[in-house]
Amino acid sequence: MAHDTQHFDLPSELWFKVIAFVLSHSIHSVCCSTTGGADLSWERNAFATLRLVSKSFSHVAFKVADLALAGRCARIDGATPVDGGEDESMDVDGDEIMDDLDKLKYILKCACHVWTDSTPSFRLIHDRFKMINDIHSDQNILNFFSQSGTTILSAYYGYVQVIKNCKTFFSRSGLFSGHPDLEIDVFLPASQQHLAFIERILALFSKAIKNILSTLDVLTVPEMVEKLRRDVEWDSRFITSGLEIVHRCAQVIDRQDEWLSPNISKEFIDYLNDLYTVTKANAEFYSSALKDHVPGEYPIISKLPGVRVAIKLIVCNGHHQALAGLVNSWA
């Protein structure tokens, strides 16, 4: 298919889906890669490479990328007026899903339209595709969004930054490695501040994930968001399970006086039963999901912030044997 052609040998929807899959795979591979991974030179230049196949292929590739990277918000499932303008023959209206005839008209019109490297919209898409190389940078999130717009890139950037910050937080106890007494000295006196901090993180994490998924909901090419949506939903569940464990352990530390008391109230017994049920479920999921991650990427349960301090309080006082057995298995 090195020669130019003015017709399509495949159905229009298949052309669209193939190109959307290639661009989606390329963006996802680069944005979700880790340092020292596979060579991603082809993926980093996928948009430019697709343009070299043929003029028709180049035009369709441009419009697929345009829908994903130019900040379109109307959900049109693979079709939109060329250049975002009005086209009476296509009859686009808000969230209306186009039928197959409209998609065919759209793809054919793309094939007949001429874009060059000097076209403003082309330069925008080309420059935005290259921004995938900056996804892992530490630049201000507002600066990145001002350049990327509300696009698949802003969703990826938000996802990458959230994951990075959660990994940093989960590794906080690594500062006390080999110094368990120092960890106790830090967490016990500041138990209320620690608990408030964890509750704030839980709320912010939930809001951040919701915002990312909301961005994906308004993007125009479903094929371009499937990989990211899958990862966001899976990682959010995994990280939430870890945060819930840290949160429950922070509550244990905050109620240290009750743990140290020989007499416990019925309310405290009910709290212990709930603590055991919730912690056991989250610990089982976290431990199982942890096996799917690169070793060292996330800490084991006993190395999550404050967990070892909570373990000591639970085990040493023996107010709930099943709970003591559970947390003892983490040590």
N, C-alpha and C positions, 0 to 999 in steps of 0.2 A: 504494500500500500504506500510505496514511496512516491508514486505519481499523484498528481492532483486529480480530483474527480468532482463532478458537479451533482452526483447523485449518491444515494446511500444504499449499500448492499445489505444493511441490517435495519430492523425496525427502529424508528426514532427513539422509542423508550429504551431500547437496549443500548444504543449509542450513549444516551444520557447516563444510564446506570453504570456502564463500564467506565466512563470517564470520571464519574462521581466516585466510584469505588477506588480508582487509581489515585485520585487526588486525596481522598479521605485516608487511604492507607499511608500515603506519603506524609501528610500532615500529622497523623497520629503517631507514626513511627518516629518522626523527628521530635515532636513535642513530648512524647512519653519515653524517650530514650534516656539511658543512664550513661554517665561518663565511662568511656572505655568500651562501649558496646560495639555493635556491628558497624561496618562502613555504610553510611547513609548518604553518600554523595549523589546517587541517582534520585533518591527521595527528595533531597534538598533542591533539586533542579527539575522536578517532575513537570511543573507547569511549562517551563521553557522547552523541555524535551517533547511534550505532547504537541506543541505548536509545529514541530518539524515533520510530523507525520504527513500532513497534507493541509491544504487551505481549509477544506471543509472540516477536517478533524480539529484544526486550530480554532476555528470559529466556535464550534460547539464546546471545546475545552475552555475557551475564554468565558462563555456565558455560564457554564457550570461554576467556574471559579468566581465569576462576577456575583452570582447568587449567594455564594457562601462567604465571600470576602468584602463585598461592597456595602454591607449593612442593610440589605433588603429585609423587610419585616413581614410582608404579606405571604402567607403560606400558600404556595401555588404548586407544590409537589412536582417540580421539574419543568415549569414553564412561566415565563413572564414577558411583557413587551420588551422588545429590543431597546437597549439603553434606558430602560425603566420608564419610557414614555407611553403615551396612550396609543392604543392601536385598536380601532373599532372592529377590525376583522377578528380580533382575538377576544374581545369582550371580557377583560379582566376586571374583577370587582372584589376588592378586599380579600377575604379569606376563602373565596369560592375555589373549589378544586376543579382544575381544568379537565375536560374530557380528552380522549385520545386524539380527536381531530384537532383540538386546539394545540396539543403538544406537538403534533406533526407540523402544523403551520409554524409553530415557534422554532422548531429545529431547522426546518427548511429555510426560514427567514434568516436564521443565524448563518447558515451555509452560504447565503447570497450576500450577506453584509460584509463590508470590508473594514477590518481593524488593522492599524499599523502600530509600530512601536512609538509613534508620536501622538497617538490618540490619547487624550487625557484619561479616559476611563481605563484604557489598557495599562497605562503607566501606574495608575492607582492599584489595579489588581496585581500587576507584576511586583510592585514594591511591597504590597501587603503579603503576598505569598512568601517573599524573602524574609518577612518578619518572624517566620517560624523558627529562624535561627536565634532569635532573641527571647524566646519563650522562657528560657531558664535564667535570664539575666535578673539582676537585683534592682532594676530600675523602678522608679515609682509607678505604682499601678495606674494612677491617673494619667501619667504621661503615656503609658502604653495604650490605654483605652482611647486617648485622644488621637492616637495614630491609627489604631486598628478599627475603631468604631464598634458598634454592637454586632459582632460577627462571630464566626466559629473561633477566630483567634482570641477574642476577649474571653470566650468560655474556656479555652485551653489555658490561657494565661492564669485565669482565676483558679482553675483546677490545680495547675502545677504549683502555684504559690500556697494554696491551702495545704496540699500534701507536704510540701517542704516545711511549712511551719509546724504541722502536726508531728512530723518526724523529729524536729528540733525539740519540741516540747516533751515528747515521749522519752527522749534521751537525756532529760535533765538529771535523772538519778545517776547517770554515768559519772557525774562530777564527784559523787561520793564513793566511787568504786574503791573498795579496800578500806573505807572509813565509815563503817556502819554507825558508830557512836556519834560521829559528826552529823550524819543524816538525821538521827533522832534529835540532836540538839537544835537542828534547824527547823524541823517540822513541828515538833511538839509545842514550843512557845508561840508559834505563829499559825496555830491550827485554824483559827477563824479566818485569817487572811488567805490561807491556802485554800480553804473550802470555797470562799467567795470567788477566788481566782479561777478555780476549776469550774464553778457554775457559770462564770462569765464566758469561759472558753467553750463550754457546751452550747451556750446560746449563740455565740458568734459562729461556731462551726455549722450549726444547723442552718443559720441564716445564710451563710456563704454557699452551702450546698444548694439550698433552695434557689438562690440567685443564679447559680450556674445552670441549674435545670430549667429555670424560667427563660434564660437566654437561649438555650437549645430549643425550647418550645416554639420560639418565634422565628427561628432560622428557616430558610426557604427550601433547603434540600435535605429531606429526611435521610438519604443515603450518607450524607456527610456528617451526621451527628450520632449515628448508631454506635460506633466504637467508643466515643467519648461518654455517651450516656451510660453504656454498659459499665465502663470503668468507674465513673462517678458513683453510680448506685452501689457497686460492689465495695469500693474503697470506703465510701461513707458508712456502710454498715460495719466494716471491719474497724475503722477508726472510732466509730461511735461505741462499739463494744469495749475498746480499750479505754475510752474516756469514761464510760460508765463504771468500769472497774476502779479507775483512779478516783472518780467521784465518790463511790461507796467507801473506798479506803480513807478518803479525806473526811467523810462523816465519822468513821470509826475514830480517827485521830481527834476530831473535834469533841467527841463524847468520851474522851479518855478518863475523866473522873468517874463515869459510870462503869467503865471497864475495870477500873481499879477498886471499885467498891465491892465488898463481899455480899451485899444485899442488892438485889436487882428487882425492879418493878415489873408488873405485867406489861406495861407499855414498852419497856426495854426488851422484854422477851419477844413480844410481837415484832419489834424492830429487828431483832436478831433473826427471826424466821424469814422475814421479808428480805433482809440482807443476804441470807444464805441462798434463797431462791433466785434472786436477781443476779447475784454475783456468780453463781454456779453456771447459769445460762450464758452469761457474757463471757466467762472464762473459757467455756467449752468452745464457743464460736471463735473467740480470739485465737486460742491455741491451734484450732483446726485450720483457720485461714492463714495463720502465720507460716504454715508449711509451704504455702504458695508463693511466698516472698523470698527474695534473695537473702541468704543468711546474713544477719547483722543489719538488715535494712530497718527492721523494727525490733525493739527489745522484747525479751520474754517477759511474762507477767511480773515476775518478782523484781524486775528492773524498771518497771514503770514508776513514775514519781509518787513517792509516799507509800508504796505498797509494802516494802519491807518493814516500815515503822508500824503499819497496821497489822501485819502478820504477827509481830512481836506482842502487840496488845491482845490480839485474839487468842493466840496459842498459850500465852503465859497465864491467862486468867480463866480459861476453860469454862466460860459461861455457856458455850454452845459447841458441843463435841463435833457435830457434823461440819459446822463452819470451820472449826479448828483443823479438822482433818483435811478440808478442802484447801485452805490457804497453806497448810503445811506441805501439801504436795507441790506447791509452786516454788518452795525454797530450794 
